[in-house]
Amino acid sequence: MSNDRILVQLVETMFATNGRGRLKGDAPHLYILRTPELVICRCHADLADEVATTLEGLSVRPRGRPCEWVREYADYVGALCSMGPLMSIRVGHLYRFPDLLASEGTCISMSRATLIFCAGPR
């Protein structure tokens, strides 16, 4: 199965959708997953069709240089704010690992007991 298809399935697994492919329930109003070859843009069913169309159009624009991303994100925020105030925004990387990983050395199982939180200077 291609990596693109795996990513599409991942998004479909993370969020419930309605018959139009729009997100529903507790899903975010906008979810975008972008790779060098693929853009997956899903809008929530609660968004007006005009806003969803605007957001989908913004998502397929050619991606600028990293220094331009702030302006690109501002366009998404502007479209979403037309529906009301934003309560939160999360932006970050999504990682996928193969089912079988070759290991070198010792692996540590991550759990509450193995997590270390650091705050301030050491």
N, C-alpha and C positions, 0 to 999 in steps of 0.2 A: 504494500500500500504506500502511496506517495506521502511525503511529509506534509504537503498541502492538504491532502484529504484527512490526514491524522489531525491537523490543526482545526479543520472545519468540524470534525467529530468532537474534538475537545470542547469547542465553543458550544456546540449543540448539546453536549453533556452537562456543561456548567449551568446553562440557563434554559428554562422552559420557554417555548415560543408558541405563538398562536398560528392559525392557518395561513397568515400572511408572512410568516417568518419573523414577526416582531417579538421582542422580548416581553415577558409578562411576569406578574408576581413581584418578588423582591429583587428582581434583576435591576441593574443600573439603567438610567435613561439612555446612555450611550456606551457601547463597548466596541473598541477597535483593536484588532490584532493585526500587526503589520510585520511582514517579513520582506526581504529584498524582492521576492517574487509574488507576493500575495497580500491583499488587503481584505480583511473580513470586517465589515461594519454592520453592527446590529443596533437598531433603535428600539426603544420601549414602545409598546402599544399605546401608552398614555400620551405620547408626544403627538402633537398635531402633524398631519401629513406633510404640511409645508416645511415644518422644522426638520422632520426626518429626511425629507428630500434634500434640504440644504446640507444637513450633516453628511449624508451619503455622498453628495457631490464634493464636499470638502475632503472626504476621506480618499477619494481617488485622484486627487491632484498629485502631481509629481512632488516627491518629498524634497524639501530644501536641505541645505547644510544644517548641521546641528545648531549653529548659532542663530538660525532662522526659526527653529522649532517653537520658540516662545510666541512668535507671531502666529504660527499655525495653530497652536493650542488656543490662543486668544480668539481665533475665528470660531472654534468649537464652543468655547465658553460663551461668546456673544450670542450664538444661535440658541444655546441651551437657556441662557438667561432671559430670552424672549418669552419663555414659559413661566418664569418665576425665579426666585433666588436659588442658587446652588447650595446644597448642604455639604457636599464633599467632592473632592476630585482625587483620584488615585492614578498615578502614572508610574509605570515601571516595567521591568523585564519579565518575561515568561520563559521559563526553562523547561525543556523536555529532555528526558534521559532515556536511552534505549532500555528495553526490558532487561537485557543482560549487559552488565558492565564488567569489564575486566578490572580486577583490583590489583593494586600493588600495596603490599604492606597490610596494616591493620585497618579495618573499617570500624567506625564508631556508629552505633545506632543512636539517632537523635531522639531524645525524649526530654521531659521536664527536668529530669535529673542531670542531663548532660548539658543543658543550656546555661550559658554564662552571660550575664548582662553587665555591661560596663558603662558607667556614666562619669563624666568629668575626667580630669587628668589622672594618669596612673602614677 
